[in-house]
Amino acid sequence: MSDQNLAQGELTRSTVYLVGSCLLLYMLSTFLRNSVGVIAPDVSLELGLDATELSRLVSFFFLSFALCQIPVGVLIDVFGARRIILGAICVMLVGCAIFATGTTYSQLAIGRLIIGIGCSSFLMAPLAVYAHRFSPDRFSTMIGIQMGGGMVGMLFATAPLASAAATYGWRSVFWGTAAFGIIVLAAIAVSMKSEPAAPVSRKANVPKLLYSSITGLKDVIRMPGFAPVMAMQVITVGPSSVILGLWGGPWLHDIYGMELVERGNTLLANGILGALGTFLWGMSDRRFQSYRKPILIGSSITFLFLVALTFTKIPREVLPVFLAGLGLFGAFGPLVFAYSRGLFPREYVARGLTLMNTAQIGGVFIHQAMTGYLIDLWEPTMTPSGPEYPLEAYQLVFGLLALEAAFAFLFYWRAKEVYPKR
């Protein structure tokens, strides 16, 4: 295929294989980042973890993931996306093996850290490939396909994960994930064989490039309008990361007495509508002719859902519908990325988006790491199925999320519109 055809992104067989393998890659990442939420009570019981230890364990994935974003961008420029992805998958496989065999808190924590390092390129590297393969007017569509399609991995972290863990044990799930990772490695190796060379010479000074990338972020931070969109970016993932990725399983177990499979089935509604919402919100800017309006709508409705969780015990029979609504209206993250791209001048787009992605993932780490301390303010009731926390403990966490959503809404309210004029 010629360079011109690559730029135009013709729908050839090789293009379909490429996009398909990139989607499988990102599904791995979204599955692994949410893979502990449903099985959290079982992991806590087996290792004797309290809420603080569990929250830190889950958050280590996002800590290493966030810290790797800027170095990964530099390495992709120097060595090319294909080499970085293949190496990253191998790192992820090591992390899965450590997590699957770990018998202590430290071993599982190391496994999560290594998995986060391995998955840190699974979104940005495919986007770098798409930037070469597709024309600029198709690039935003490819972002939506990559992010929305990758959310299927999040769905597998709910009911399918719960069913597999109940049948084979949660450790076997991670061995199965490693086996699937080997298949994805082979798919990437074949489908990216003809991708263009790295945009930066391999003789480049990597430490110097890394230093310039970090120092260049100061210019992005100082730009007018950066702070409001940064605040909104941090809270876009708060509810999903806390509920689906960590405390949803323990909350359903402790408050509603749900066992593993039922927890997975209940959280599945949140995941399905969250994935659907990623597509719908991503297209909503065309209807509103605005990024700002749908972002304000999504964040305000999400706030109302979180307020309901804070002050009431949602009836069991409406929980799936309620969680589905929260997933749908809270999935406006692609709009925030699109707003960010419109906010930054062309020469700052790459650094700006990298910083936004780092902020988003870093926000997940902070949410997950800190909420365990809040829940541990209450003394758990010890039961044969592990420690159980009262409703007030979880409502404190939901209240914190609601407060953050309100703050971000008010902060972003005065943000200027950057939607491109026709």
C-alpha distance (Angstrom), angle and dihedral (degrees) to the residues before:
residue distance angle dihedral
M1 . . .
S2 3.81 . .
D3 3.78 124.6 .
Q4 3.81 89.1 -111.8
N5 3.78 91.6 55.8
L6 3.77 90.4 46.0
A7 3.78 89.9 55.0
Q8 3.79 91.9 48.6
G9 3.80 91.7 49.5
E10 3.80 97.7 -136.3
L11 3.78 114.2 -160.8
T12 3.79 96.0 -110.8
R13 3.77 126.6 151.1
S14 3.80 91.2 -102.3
T15 3.81 90.7 52.7
V16 3.80 91.5 51.4
Y17 3.81 90.8 49.4
L18 3.80 90.6 48.3
V19 3.80 95.2 51.0
G20 3.80 91.5 43.0
S21 3.80 93.2 53.1
C22 3.83 90.9 46.5
L23 3.81 90.1 52.0
L24 3.80 91.1 51.1
L25 3.79 88.1 50.2
Y26 3.79 93.9 53.7
M27 3.81 91.1 44.1
L28 3.79 87.0 61.3
S29 3.79 90.3 54.6
T30 3.81 96.1 47.8
F31 3.80 90.9 45.9
L32 3.79 94.5 50.6
R33 3.79 95.0 45.2
N34 3.83 90.4 55.6
S35 3.80 98.0 32.5
V36 3.81 98.4 105.4
G37 3.82 100.5 50.0
V38 3.81 97.8 81.5
I39 3.82 95.7 38.7
A40 3.82 95.4 40.0
P41 3.85 95.7 108.9
D42 3.81 90.6 50.9
V43 3.82 93.3 48.3
S44 3.81 90.7 46.5
L45 3.81 91.9 50.6
E46 3.81 93.9 47.8
L47 3.81 94.9 48.0
G48 3.82 98.4 30.5
L49 3.82 94.5 -120.8
D50 3.79 125.4 170.6
A51 3.81 122.2 -145.4
T52 3.81 94.4 -91.1
E53 3.80 93.6 51.5
L54 3.80 92.0 46.0
S55 3.80 93.1 50.5
R56 3.80 92.1 49.1
L57 3.80 91.3 47.7
V58 3.80 92.6 54.2
S59 3.83 93.7 42.2
F60 3.82 95.2 55.5
F61 3.81 88.9 80.1
F62 3.80 90.3 61.2
L63 3.80 94.5 42.6
S64 3.80 94.1 59.3
F65 3.82 90.8 36.4
A66 3.81 92.4 56.2
L67 3.81 94.9 43.7
C68 3.81 90.2 53.4
Q69 3.81 98.0 53.3
I70 3.81 99.1 89.8
P71 3.85 95.3 40.1
V72 3.81 89.8 47.7
G73 3.82 90.7 54.3
V74 3.79 91.1 53.1
L75 3.82 93.2 45.8
I76 3.81 91.4 50.4
D77 3.80 89.6 53.3
V78 3.80 92.3 49.4
F79 3.82 103.5 37.4
G80 3.79 103.3 21.1
A81 3.80 130.9 -112.0
R82 3.82 96.6 -87.4
R83 3.80 95.7 57.8
I84 3.80 92.9 44.4
I85 3.81 93.8 48.8
L86 3.81 93.8 48.6
G87 3.80 91.4 49.3
A88 3.81 91.8 45.0
I89 3.81 92.6 52.8
C90 3.81 89.3 54.4
V91 3.81 89.2 52.3
M92 3.81 90.1 49.5
L93 3.81 90.9 51.4
V94 3.81 90.4 54.9
G95 3.81 90.2 50.2
C96 3.81 92.6 50.3
A97 3.82 90.8 50.3
I98 3.82 91.9 50.6
F99 3.80 92.1 47.6
A100 3.80 93.0 46.8
T101 3.81 92.8 51.6
G102 3.81 99.7 35.0
T103 3.79 116.6 120.9
T104 3.82 98.9 176.8
Y105 3.78 134.8 55.8
S106 3.82 91.6 -112.4
Q107 3.80 93.0 53.0
L108 3.80 93.0 50.4
A109 3.80 90.7 45.8
I110 3.80 91.2 53.3
G111 3.78 89.0 48.6
R112 3.81 91.8 53.2
L113 3.80 91.8 47.5
I114 3.81 92.1 51.8
I115 3.81 92.4 45.3
G116 3.82 88.7 53.3
I117 3.81 91.2 51.8
G118 3.79 90.6 49.7
C119 3.82 94.4 48.8
S120 3.82 95.1 44.8
S121 3.81 93.3 94.9
F122 3.80 98.6 40.9
L123 3.82 93.6 99.7
M124 3.79 106.0 26.9
A125 3.82 96.0 46.5
P126 3.83 94.4 54.1
L127 3.82 89.1 47.4
A128 3.80 88.7 53.2
V129 3.81 88.5 52.6
Y130 3.81 91.3 48.6
A131 3.81 89.9 50.8
H132 3.83 88.0 62.2
R133 3.78 97.8 36.8
F134 3.83 100.9 45.2
S135 3.78 134.5 49.3
P136 3.84 117.8 -108.6
D137 3.80 93.9 -105.5
R138 3.82 89.7 59.2
F139 3.78 97.0 42.4
S140 3.82 96.6 85.6
T141 3.80 89.3 51.1
M142 3.79 90.0 53.1
I143 3.81 90.3 51.2
G144 3.80 88.9 55.6
I145 3.80 92.2 47.4
Q146 3.81 92.5 47.8
M147 3.81 95.5 46.9
G148 3.80 96.8 38.0
G149 3.81 95.5 43.1
G150 3.76 91.2 45.8
M151 3.78 89.6 58.3
V152 3.81 87.4 76.3
G153 3.79 85.0 80.1
M154 3.79 88.3 59.6
L155 3.80 89.1 54.9
F156 3.80 90.7 53.8
A157 3.82 87.1 55.9
T158 3.83 90.0 66.6
A159 3.82 125.0 47.6
P160 3.84 97.8 -2.7
L161 3.82 91.5 50.0
A162 3.80 91.5 46.7
S163 3.81 92.1 49.8
A164 3.81 92.9 47.7
A165 3.82 92.6 46.2
A166 3.80 91.6 49.1
T167 3.81 90.7 51.2
Y168 3.80 103.8 37.2
G169 3.81 105.3 12.7
W170 3.79 128.6 -99.3
R171 3.83 93.3 -91.3
S172 3.80 91.0 60.0
V173 3.80 88.7 55.7
F174 3.80 90.7 63.8
W175 3.80 92.2 47.1
G176 3.79 87.0 52.7
T177 3.80 90.1 49.3
A178 3.80 89.8 52.6
A179 3.81 90.3 51.6
F180 3.80 90.2 51.3
G181 3.82 88.6 48.4
I182 3.81 89.8 59.3
I183 3.82 89.4 54.4
V184 3.81 90.5 50.6
L185 3.82 90.2 48.5
A186 3.79 90.0 56.6
A187 3.81 91.5 46.5
I188 3.81 92.4 51.4
A189 3.81 92.3 46.4
V190 3.81 91.1 55.5
S191 3.82 101.8 36.4
M192 3.83 95.4 47.7
K193 3.79 96.3 44.2
S194 3.81 92.6 106.9
E195 3.80 98.3 42.1
P196 3.83 117.4 130.0
A197 3.80 120.8 -94.8
A198 3.78 122.2 -90.0
P199 3.82 112.6 -74.2
V200 3.81 92.2 -128.3
S201 3.79 125.0 56.4
R202 3.80 114.6 -102.1
K203 3.78 86.8 -131.0
A204 3.79 88.5 68.2
N205 3.79 118.6 120.2
V206 3.81 101.8 -105.7
P207 3.86 96.1 -165.8
K208 3.81 89.6 49.7
L209 3.80 91.9 49.4
L210 3.80 90.4 47.3
Y211 3.81 91.8 50.6
S212 3.80 92.7 48.7
S213 3.81 90.8 48.3
I214 3.80 92.2 53.2
T215 3.80 95.3 44.1
G216 3.81 90.6 45.9
L217 3.80 89.8 61.9
K218 3.80 88.8 73.6
D219 3.80 89.4 71.7
V220 3.80 90.4 53.3
I221 3.81 93.7 49.0
R222 3.80 91.4 51.7
M223 3.79 94.1 53.3
P224 3.84 117.0 113.7
G225 3.79 111.8 -101.8
F226 3.80 94.7 21.6
A227 3.81 97.5 112.2
P228 3.85 97.9 55.6
V229 3.79 94.6 49.3
M230 3.81 90.6 44.5
A231 3.82 89.7 55.1
M232 3.80 90.6 50.1
Q233 3.81 91.5 46.4
V234 3.79 92.9 55.0
I235 3.82 94.1 53.0
T236 3.82 97.2 43.6
V237 3.80 89.8 82.6
G238 3.81 98.7 33.5
P239 3.83 99.7 93.9
S240 3.81 96.3 41.6
S241 3.80 94.5 44.2
V242 3.81 93.0 48.5
I243 3.81 98.9 40.4
L244 3.79 105.5 30.2
G245 3.79 96.8 26.4
L246 3.81 101.6 42.8
W247 3.82 126.9 -11.1
G248 3.79 102.1 32.7
G249 3.79 92.5 83.7
P250 3.83 96.5 46.6
W251 3.83 91.1 42.8
L252 3.81 92.6 53.3
H253 3.81 90.1 44.0
D254 3.81 97.7 47.5
I255 3.82 100.5 37.1
Y256 3.80 103.1 30.6
G257 3.81 100.8 25.4
M258 3.81 93.5 -124.9
E259 3.79 119.7 166.4
L260 3.79 125.0 -140.5
V261 3.82 101.8 -81.1
E262 3.81 94.2 41.9
R263 3.81 90.4 50.0
G264 3.78 89.9 53.5
N265 3.80 93.0 48.3
T266 3.81 92.0 49.5
L267 3.80 94.3 49.3
L268 3.81 90.9 45.8
A269 3.82 90.6 77.6
N270 3.79 90.2 57.3
G271 3.80 91.2 50.3
I272 3.81 95.9 46.6
L273 3.79 95.1 49.8
G274 3.81 90.3 41.9
A275 3.81 90.2 56.7
L276 3.81 91.5 45.0
G277 3.79 90.6 47.0
T278 3.80 90.6 55.0
F279 3.80 89.0 62.8
L280 3.82 95.8 40.7
W281 3.80 97.0 46.7
G282 3.80 89.2 44.5
M283 3.82 89.2 61.1
S284 3.81 97.3 38.5
D285 3.81 94.7 87.1
R286 3.82 89.3 72.0
R287 3.80 91.8 57.2
F288 3.81 94.0 45.3
Q289 3.82 94.5 35.7
S290 3.77 83.0 -137.9
Y291 3.79 143.1 85.1
R292 3.78 94.6 -158.6
K293 3.83 99.3 57.2
P294 3.82 98.6 53.5
I295 3.82 90.6 42.9
L296 3.81 89.9 55.6
I297 3.82 91.1 46.0
G298 3.80 93.6 49.6
S299 3.80 94.9 45.2
S300 3.83 93.9 47.3
I301 3.82 93.8 50.1
T302 3.81 90.2 46.0
F303 3.81 87.5 53.3
L304 3.82 90.6 55.4
F305 3.81 91.8 51.2
L306 3.80 90.2 51.0
V307 3.81 91.9 48.4
A308 3.81 89.0 54.1
L309 3.81 90.1 52.0
T310 3.79 90.2 48.2
F311 3.80 98.5 54.1
T312 3.80 105.4 27.0
K313 3.76 141.6 44.3
I314 3.79 103.2 -122.4
P315 3.84 109.9 -129.4
R316 3.79 111.3 -104.4
E317 3.80 94.2 -125.4
V318 3.84 93.3 58.6
L319 3.80 97.4 40.0
P320 3.84 96.3 100.7
V321 3.82 91.5 50.3
F322 3.80 92.2 44.9
L323 3.81 93.3 49.6
A324 3.80 90.1 45.4
G325 3.80 89.7 55.5
L326 3.79 91.7 48.6
G327 3.80 90.1 51.0
L328 3.80 92.9 48.5
F329 3.80 99.1 47.7
G330 3.79 94.4 38.3
A331 3.82 94.3 56.3
F332 3.81 96.9 87.0
G333 3.81 93.4 113.4
P334 3.86 95.0 113.0
L335 3.81 88.6 60.7
V336 3.80 90.4 56.4
F337 3.81 90.2 52.4
A338 3.81 89.5 48.2
Y339 3.81 90.7 49.0
S340 3.80 89.4 49.8
R341 3.80 91.4 52.5
G342 3.80 89.9 51.9
L343 3.80 92.0 47.1
F344 3.79 96.7 57.0
P345 3.81 125.4 69.8
R346 3.81 114.9 -117.4
E347 3.80 94.6 -97.4
Y348 3.82 91.0 54.7
V349 3.81 100.5 42.4
A350 3.82 97.2 96.5
R351 3.80 94.0 47.1
G352 3.79 92.2 42.0
L353 3.79 95.1 52.0
T354 3.80 91.5 44.5
L355 3.79 90.0 52.7
M356 3.81 91.3 47.2
N357 3.79 91.4 50.8
T358 3.80 89.9 48.0
A359 3.81 89.9 50.6
Q360 3.79 91.7 49.5
I361 3.80 94.4 50.7
G362 3.80 91.7 39.8
G363 3.79 88.0 53.0
V364 3.79 89.5 55.8
F365 3.81 90.2 52.3
I366 3.80 92.2 51.1
H367 3.80 92.8 46.3
Q368 3.77 94.4 49.3
A369 3.79 97.0 40.2
M370 3.81 96.0 48.2
T371 3.80 102.3 40.1
G372 3.80 91.1 67.5
Y373 3.80 89.4 63.9
L374 3.81 90.0 53.1
I375 3.80 93.6 51.3
D376 3.80 91.3 47.2
L377 3.82 89.0 60.8
W378 3.81 83.5 84.1
E379 3.78 122.5 65.1
P380 3.82 109.6 -118.8
T381 3.78 124.0 -131.1
M382 3.79 109.9 -119.7
T383 3.82 112.9 -131.1
P384 3.82 134.2 166.3
S385 3.82 88.2 -98.6
G386 3.82 92.8 52.7
P387 3.82 136.9 -90.3
E388 3.80 115.6 -25.8
Y389 3.81 122.5 -157.8
P390 3.83 125.6 -151.3
L391 3.79 124.8 -106.9
E392 3.81 91.0 -106.5
A393 3.80 91.0 64.2
Y394 3.77 92.8 57.4
Q395 3.79 92.3 41.1
L396 3.80 89.1 58.0
V397 3.81 88.9 57.2
F398 3.81 92.0 47.4
G399 3.79 89.4 48.2
L400 3.79 91.0 54.1
L401 3.80 89.7 52.6
A402 3.82 90.6 49.3
L403 3.80 90.9 50.5
E404 3.80 91.0 50.8
A405 3.81 91.3 49.1
A406 3.81 90.8 51.6
F407 3.80 91.7 48.5
A408 3.81 92.8 49.2
F409 3.83 91.6 47.5
L410 3.80 92.9 51.9
F411 3.80 92.4 43.3
Y412 3.80 93.0 48.7
W413 3.82 94.5 42.8
R414 3.82 92.0 88.3
A415 3.81 94.9 44.3
K416 3.80 113.5 125.6
E417 3.79 122.1 -114.8
V418 3.80 113.6 -105.8
Y419 3.81 99.7 175.9
P420 3.83 108.2 138.6
K421 3.79 114.8 -107.1
R422 3.76 118.5 -126.4
